Amino acid sequence: MNRRTLLLTLAAPMAGPLVQKLGAQTGDQAVLIQNATILTITNGTVKGSILLQGGKITGIGEKVLAPAGAKIIDGAGKFVMPGIIDCHSHIMAEAINEGSVSVSSMVGIADVLNPEDIGIYRALAGGVTTANILHGSANAIGGKTIVMKMRWGKNAETMKFEGAMPGIKFALGENPKRAGQAAGGAGGAAGAPRYPATRMGVEDVIREAFNDAKAYKATWATYNAKLAKGEVAMPPARDLKLDALVEVLDGKRFVHAHCYRQDEILMLIHVADDYGFKIRTFQHVLEGYKVAKEIKEHGAGASTFADWWAYKIEAQDAIPYNAAILVKKGVLTSLNSDDAELMRHLDKEAAKTVKYGGLTETEALALVTINPAKQLQIDKRVGSLEVGKDADVLLYDGHPLSNFSKVEKVWIDGHQYFDRDEDISNRTKKELEKKALIQKAAADQRGGGGRGTAAGQTPQEQEGSN
Amino acid sequence: MRIQGIVAGAVLLSASAGFGFQAAATGISGAPAAGGDSFVIKGATVHTVAGADIQNGSVMVRNGKIIGVGKNLTASKDLKVIDGKGLHVYPGMIDAGTEIGLIEINSVRESSDTTEIGKFNPHLVALTAVNPESEHIPVTRFNGITSALTMPSGQLISGQVSLIHLDGWTTDEMGIKPRAGMHLRIPTIAAPRAGFSSDADVPAAANRTGFTQAKQNFDKEMAELNEFFESARRYVQLRAAKPEGFKPDLKLEAMIPVLEGKEPVLVTAVREREIRDALAFGDKQKVKIILLDAQEAWKVTKEIKEHNVPVVLGPMLSLPLNEDDPYDRQYTTPADLQRAGILFSIGTLEGKANLSSRNLPYQAAQAVAFGLPHDEAIKAVTKNAALIWGVGDQIGTIEEGKWADLILTDGDPLEATTTIKQVFVKGKSSDMDNKQKQLYEKYINRPN
């Protein structure tokens, strides 16, 4: 049987080599969802079937034949869309801010990720399959960031999005200057004020850092040139802080810059232009709508909230039309969460842009799928339903932009990581398991230390010492 | 200016949008509309929330009150006609628990009037500090919310919660019921949720101080609370005796309607233990209570129902309290309460963690996605809220004799994609403009 001729694919040129690799990537059973409304995001809506096989999407069309042994799911009345991508999250992170210094580019969030954070599972249940995990915003130049797939149950290393460009967090405005105020503040030192205390100082911190990075880069270039000529040379001292900034200068690390006001957005564009690097995304960027033109000219993306406002002074001019204006003015725009709760309903956040600013349904859904994928440069792998892309797929019981719909199933790389029915049917079992564990812990405690229990410890203390 | 119908209304809106540029510069927006309090909406689908929906129905309004609802009504000729063809009319929504008007910017102390010093402030009234010019008001009204319960918060008794209309020139005009209830936070051993990470609800106070200390603090606060009520009862006796030189005590004076059962106590009680404590406290002090933010009410449905106590739930779109709770724990609570026959409504608790009163309908919708019947969700944000706050005869449904708090929509107001075409508060056509819309119109027109 020649399956290729039977697949009514939307991206036929990609189908060839992939079909030959079927089943090569994972041991998961192939899945065919039939009779569904398939929102591809990039190629319109298809009423029909989608085939997930070998970790990839291998067929989309009105009719797709099920390979032998495939699990068939009836998608009648249901909707399929690509996994949601959150361009700004802090779940998994056991630490957020290295707030003791103004430039903390030597640290990386990848070193403190907890793969057992329940936030991962909750995000999955809200349809998120990929998230950009960021350092906090306490410093003008913050720590390194990393893109993760929500492969719940795997270890942190295995959850990393293979080959995704690493990033670094920058932060402008109130947060980085907070530690410069005498009283200190969230994420900042409680003691002596830390430079900077103003937006002027924030600019200076970034300029000084890149001034250092350029000089550092030059010393290495000189050294390498000498080596190339066969000369004897002493290597320069390695500077972990500047290494990360040299990667930015070399275009090997994306800058994700937390910002609010238009003045600071322009400031950072000027600094980047002066030192010859690019801002990949402006994050939050609540006044992005005021400088959409300049953001577009710089080639940066914008990743914002649907309707957050009023929580601080620099959010005073935040408007729920921000995303729509940015999209209409040609800026690559996404909606992010920055919050473990908001992360669970980014689809519903996207729906708001239909009302606020009149985006089309596809434009709205693109804000949480293909657009963040492009911003993170992972769009060849994820962000839309296309043959050849990763099988990061959501099944909904209704249209994803309806507030009455919910995610039923989630696949990442063709492996099912969330199933609402299974979640519900496991609840009783888990309750009983919990009760049994509590009883055992209580019995052990009464017994003055049973098997595996240190005498005198409470169950919490035992848990804490693991 | 009188509303000439929805077409004229649209002209009026675009005219005010043009005005918006100047308004933005001066910071003036959302001026309450004058006049227009007698009209008839014709040809709309009328969702009365008091009975079946009426297709091709009419709503007649005179002097701000509803004077007729139904099909084929004969409207007197002097009533302006608003064409509702293809549109829907719902009662204006009611946010049953917010801090709207009391706080403008979370991080700016000077903009907050929610929290007074001291443990016992039953005499403070929220309405006193409501800022009618708050930017939150027009922005919230834009999504179809026409009234809100706004409340002080604090340690134990923080003050009187006020039910307000989200339109009006002054606080006096906005007030529906300035003393709708007395806000009490039941003492707690575990600290309520706060913070940033996904496991935000570690019982911080308990962890910091240790259980023994936390329990001692709890016992002390419970004793103080009971003693305060007892002292109010002694005060009532003293007051009746009119001794020479008697001087009214403003705090205790404010307790009298509560002790007489004329005014409910709004009790913030989040976890099961607190909810049980709140019910027991109500029994002991023989006062009427309403539970607020009762996130674990689903564990106590039987007792809540037996006590006939209504519940104002916090936002559904919030994280489960406990790490091992089902992921949809907050989403399914409304359906649990509905099945148990408990009267409940929803408060967005605006001011807490970036939540917005304007998203009230979407909180209700989330409950629908997870099992609450749709009509019950609409009731939760209209009729039920009015019943709980004792104004069921004034607002909450589209019925003769009630205030014409109406919203005219192009679809289901619980859907984020629906646009609220026009809001009427007490029959007056509200200004649908706001600062955010003005900024939108200004910057969408910035030349490229």
Interface residues (C-beta under 8 A of the other chain):
Chain A: H90 I91 A93 I96 D117 I118 G119 Y121 R122 A125 Y289 K290 A292 K293 D307 W308 W309 A310 Y311 K312 I313 A315 Q316 D317 A318 I319 P320 Y321 I325 K328 K329 D339 A340 E341 R344 H345 K348 A351 K352 V354 K355 Y356 G357 L401 S402 N403 F404 S405 K406 D423 I424 R427 K430 K434
Chain B: E104 I105 N106 S107 V108 E135 H136 F196 S197 S198 D199 A200 L317 S318 L319 P320 E323 D324 P326 Y327 D328 A353 N354 S356 R358 N359 Y362 A365 Q366 V368 A369 F370 H374 L414 E415 A416 T417 T418 T419 Q436 K437 L439 Y440 Y443 I444 R446 N448
